[in-house]
Amino acid sequence: MANTAPPMTVLEVKKIFQPGLHFVGGTRGLILNVGQRGSRSWILRFTASNGKRRDLGLGSYPDVGLKEAREEGDSILQKIRGGIDPVVERRANTSPTAGVSGTPTFEHCANQYIEDHRAGWANRKHEAQWRSTLSTYALQVIGGLPVDEVTSKHVIEILRPIWASKTETANRVRGRIESVLTSAAAQGYRQGANPASWKGNLEAVFPSAKKVSPVRHFEAVSIADAPRVFASVQSTDGVGARCLELTILAACRSGEARLAAWSEIDLGSAIWTIPAARMKAKRDHRVALSPAAVAVLRALPRYEDTDLVFSSPVRGKTRNPVSDMTLTAVMRRLKLTATVHGWRSTFKDWAAEKTDYPNELSEMALAHTIGSAVEAAYRRGDMFEKRRRLMADWAEFLDRRG
């Protein structure tokens, strides 16, 4: 490993300006981290008792010299050999006014933030996306820095190379850094303004993300083409086509249909109750099933080994839900450039342009969050029956062949 190199001298360390991680030797895992714009700080890299690599910040260079960094590193390694986790110890002993040697690194705070929030993320991919974007763009610059030393200068260094070319990604990275730093401040690890905030801060450095990269909406089937395209979906064989058919009729998100369970559906009452855990708004959503939607469900086979409404062929002993790509493949097979999600826009456009139903009713059918006062009014007893008529009219519109 690189950290087995002969110990560097004070003069050799003083001459290190090349961005990156530099093992200085003398203490196993001691690294001088040089940022893209010249910031330098100490990192101690070690393997925790759980086998995972950990980085611990030891302060900025030259505020903390080579001798002090080695002494601190040796002391920490001794504790590790004695079974003490130095990161946990620091968190227990750190006060809001503690110095850099008592402050966890940004990487540690980021990992802790992810651990603390993963239970609230509906999609498991969310965690992977957080880890990937921070690792790719942020950790190489600020990962080893004590979290209270992260400044706007560092954030700008991270964002500047990608703001124009990868604007959406850059804005997500900025937001994730901001969230980690806000959490760190709440735990007493840093004070003052958040260097990753947009308002009154980074907006003075970068143009708005909307101006650089305008929002691209999901391409939708036009209202005029909807009946013809829907008929093509109906005439297509396969579980993916049937899942897409229900997705269109219910104006739901594809994931809600793909993971639908028979235990959620009351065919007699024509009600499908999607649990809060699978809803973007995190609350139960009742779907008024039209006669056409009920017919699709009644025609589907049921399998004793799964509660899934739409499952892929048996692989071994486990049936899996159909994938998102299965529905997209149906659209591609029909030579459509529109997206599956775009059908929700088609439904919304139809309700707004071709019916007299109030906007709030179609918003509720789409499970969108609407104003509290209006929502309260539309949660009265007859709202669901109004939505039932709306969905029946939508199905009748789609069934036109003219």
Secondary structure, DSSP 8 states (H G I E B T S, - for coil): -GGGS----HHHHHT--SSEEEE--SSTTEEEEE-TTS-EEEEEEEE-TTS-EEEEEEEETTTS-HHHHHHHHHHHHHHHHTT--HHHHHHHH--TT--GGGS-BHHHHHHHHHHHHGGG-SSHHHHHHHHHHIIIIIHHHHTTSBGGG--HHHHHHHHTTTTTTSHHHHHHHHHHHHHHHHHHHHTTS--SS-TT-TTTTGGGTS--HHHHS---------TTTHHHHHHHHHTS-SHHHHHHHHHHHHT--HHHHHT-BGGGEETTTTEEEE-GGGSTTSS-EEEE--HHHHHHHHTS---TT--BSSB---BTTB--B--HHHHHHHHHHTT--S-STHHHHHHHHHHHHH----HHHHHHHTT----HHHHHHHTSTTHHHHHHHHHHHHHHHHT---
